[in-house]
């Protein structure tokens, strides 16, 4: 049994390309960064905490015996000059973030954690992708906000949607920017005996 510790439809869609069957069991955790916490350490900590919180939550559900569960947790942060840009609180916050990203190259860090509850063993990987934005006008920012897309996105944009019009170049993993690094996730699944290609090729 595989559990995805995320309610993100983007992560659900990506994981669905690797395995046929899994349950979704997001857990509510405190996502506040520690004081002076490094961005890479933060995303990895979030991925681990999400996976472990989902494992704990599974004890209270009828989804599956937790000792047979593989839990996948993931976290994505947009990082500019070492600063974590989270989800916007309002339009002004989103405008400030998009202005800061305009015409610059930033990092998107996505950590994925695989927690094997059978052996109380976890592995976490952080995938860093360089994303370069074009120059963005305030009018474009206003129109983008009105689309409704930026409201729940780290850094106030979604690369898989309208936000892609701002992206001049991506150097790294596109799927990681969307929310789940496919290559690394497949590698982690193989470590616990799950072969994505074999699973998806079986009728």
C-alpha positions as CSV (number, residue, x, y, z in Angstrom):
1,X,0.0,0.0,0.0
2,X,1.3,3.4,-1.0
3,X,0.1,6.6,0.7
4,X,0.6,10.1,-0.8
5,X,1.0,12.6,2.0
6,X,-0.4,15.5,-0.1
7,X,-3.7,16.8,-1.2
8,X,-2.1,18.5,-4.3
9,X,-3.8,17.5,-7.5
10,X,-0.5,18.0,-9.3
11,X,1.4,15.5,-7.1
12,X,-1.5,13.1,-7.4
13,X,-1.4,13.3,-11.2
14,X,2.4,12.8,-11.3
15,X,2.5,9.9,-8.9
16,X,-0.3,8.3,-10.9
17,X,2.1,8.1,-13.8
18,X,4.4,5.9,-11.7
19,X,2.0,3.6,-9.8
20,X,-1.5,2.4,-10.4
21,X,-2.9,2.3,-6.9
22,X,-2.3,4.6,-4.0
23,X,-4.3,6.4,-1.3
24,X,-4.1,10.1,-0.5
25,X,-3.7,10.9,3.2
26,X,-2.5,14.5,3.8
27,X,-1.6,15.6,7.2
28,X,-1.8,19.1,8.7
29,X,1.6,20.2,9.9
30,X,3.2,23.5,10.9
31,X,5.0,24.7,7.8
32,X,6.7,27.7,9.5
33,X,10.4,27.8,8.8
34,X,12.7,27.8,11.8
35,X,14.7,31.0,12.5
36,X,17.7,31.2,10.1
37,X,16.7,27.8,8.6
38,X,18.5,27.0,5.3
39,X,16.0,26.6,2.4
40,X,17.3,23.2,1.5
41,X,17.1,22.0,5.0
42,X,13.6,23.4,5.3
43,X,12.1,21.6,2.3
44,X,13.7,18.3,3.3
45,X,12.3,18.7,6.9
46,X,8.9,19.5,5.5
47,X,8.9,16.4,3.2
48,X,9.9,14.2,6.1
49,X,7.4,15.7,8.6
50,X,4.6,15.3,6.1
51,X,5.4,11.7,5.5
52,X,5.7,10.9,9.2
53,X,2.5,12.8,10.0
54,X,0.6,10.9,7.3
55,X,2.0,7.6,8.8
56,X,0.8,8.6,12.2
57,X,-2.6,9.6,10.8
58,X,-2.9,6.2,9.1
59,X,-3.1,4.6,12.5
60,X,-6.5,6.3,13.0
61,X,-7.9,5.2,9.6
62,X,-9.0,2.0,7.9
63,X,-6.9,2.6,4.8
64,X,-4.2,0.1,5.5
65,X,-2.1,-1.4,8.4
66,X,0.6,1.2,8.8
67,X,3.3,-1.5,9.0
68,X,2.6,-2.4,5.4
69,X,2.6,1.2,4.1
70,X,5.0,3.2,1.9
71,X,4.4,6.9,2.5
72,X,5.6,9.6,0.1
73,X,5.9,13.1,1.3
74,X,7.0,16.1,-0.8
75,X,7.5,19.8,-0.4
76,X,8.3,22.5,-2.9
77,X,9.7,26.0,-2.2
78,X,10.6,28.8,-4.5
79,X,13.9,30.3,-3.4
80,X,15.4,33.7,-4.4
81,X,18.8,34.6,-3.0
82,X,18.4,32.2,-0.2
83,X,14.9,33.5,0.8
84,X,12.0,31.1,0.8
85,X,9.0,32.5,-1.1
86,X,5.9,30.8,0.2
87,X,2.3,31.0,-0.9
88,X,0.9,34.5,-1.2
89,X,-1.3,35.9,1.6
90,X,-3.0,38.4,-0.7
91,X,-2.6,40.2,-4.0
92,X,-0.1,42.7,-2.6
93,X,2.1,39.8,-1.4
94,X,1.9,38.0,-4.7
95,X,2.7,41.2,-6.6
96,X,5.8,41.7,-4.4
97,X,7.0,38.1,-5.0
98,X,6.5,38.2,-8.8
99,X,8.2,41.6,-9.0
100,X,11.2,40.2,-7.2
101,X,11.3,37.2,-9.6
102,X,10.9,39.3,-12.7
103,X,13.9,39.1,-15.0
104,X,15.8,36.9,-12.6
105,X,16.9,33.3,-12.1
106,X,15.6,31.6,-9.0
107,X,15.7,28.1,-7.6
108,X,12.8,25.7,-7.1
109,X,13.6,23.2,-4.4
110,X,11.5,20.0,-4.2
111,X,12.2,17.4,-1.6
112,X,10.7,14.0,-1.8
113,X,10.7,11.6,1.2
114,X,9.9,7.9,1.0
115,X,9.1,6.5,4.4
116,X,8.9,2.7,4.6
117,X,6.8,2.1,7.7
118,X,7.5,-1.6,7.6
119,X,11.1,-1.0,8.7
120,X,10.8,2.5,10.1
121,X,13.2,3.6,7.4
122,X,13.1,6.8,5.4
123,X,15.1,8.4,2.5
124,X,14.8,12.0,1.4
125,X,16.2,13.7,-1.7
126,X,16.2,17.4,-2.6
127,X,16.0,18.3,-6.3
128,X,17.1,21.8,-7.2
129,X,16.0,23.4,-10.5
130,X,17.0,26.8,-11.9
131,X,14.1,28.8,-13.3
132,X,14.6,32.0,-15.3
133,X,11.7,34.5,-15.6
134,X,11.2,37.2,-18.2
135,X,10.5,40.8,-17.3
136,X,6.9,40.9,-15.9
137,X,4.8,44.1,-15.9
138,X,2.4,45.1,-13.1
139,X,-0.5,44.7,-15.6
140,X,0.5,41.1,-16.3
141,X,0.8,40.5,-12.6
142,X,-2.7,41.9,-12.0
143,X,-4.2,39.8,-14.9
144,X,-2.4,36.7,-13.6
145,X,-3.8,37.2,-10.1
146,X,-7.3,37.6,-11.5
147,X,-7.0,34.2,-13.2
148,X,-7.0,32.6,-9.7
149,X,-3.9,30.5,-10.4
150,X,-1.3,32.1,-8.1
151,X,-3.3,32.0,-4.8
152,X,-2.2,28.5,-3.7
153,X,1.2,28.3,-5.3
154,X,4.7,28.7,-3.8
155,X,6.3,31.8,-5.2
156,X,2.8,32.9,-6.6
157,X,3.0,31.0,-9.9
158,X,2.3,27.6,-11.4
159,X,4.7,26.5,-14.1
160,X,2.2,23.9,-15.4
161,X,-0.4,26.6,-16.0
162,X,-0.6,30.2,-17.1
163,X,2.5,30.9,-15.1
164,X,4.5,29.2,-17.8
165,X,4.3,32.4,-19.9
166,X,6.8,34.0,-17.5
167,X,9.3,31.2,-17.8
168,X,12.2,31.9,-20.2
169,X,14.2,28.8,-19.2
170,X,14.3,25.8,-16.9
171,X,17.5,24.1,-16.1
172,X,16.7,20.9,-14.2
173,X,13.6,18.8,-13.5
174,X,10.3,20.2,-14.8
175,X,8.3,17.7,-12.8
176,X,10.0,18.8,-9.6
177,X,8.9,22.4,-10.3
178,X,5.4,21.1,-10.7
179,X,5.6,19.3,-7.4
180,X,7.1,15.8,-7.6
181,X,10.4,14.9,-9.2
182,X,9.6,11.8,-11.3
183,X,13.1,10.4,-11.8
184,X,14.0,10.6,-8.1
185,X,10.6,9.3,-7.0
186,X,10.9,6.3,-9.3
187,X,14.4,5.6,-8.0
188,X,13.1,5.7,-4.4
189,X,10.2,3.3,-5.2
190,X,12.6,0.9,-6.8
191,X,14.6,0.8,-3.6
192,X,11.6,-0.7,-1.8
193,X,10.8,-3.2,-4.6
194,X,8.3,-1.2,-6.6
195,X,9.1,-1.0,-10.3
196,X,7.1,1.8,-11.9
197,X,7.6,0.8,-15.5
198,X,6.6,-2.8,-14.8
199,X,3.6,-1.8,-12.7
200,X,2.3,0.6,-15.4
201,X,2.8,-1.8,-18.2
202,X,0.8,-4.6,-16.6
203,X,-2.8,-4.8,-17.7
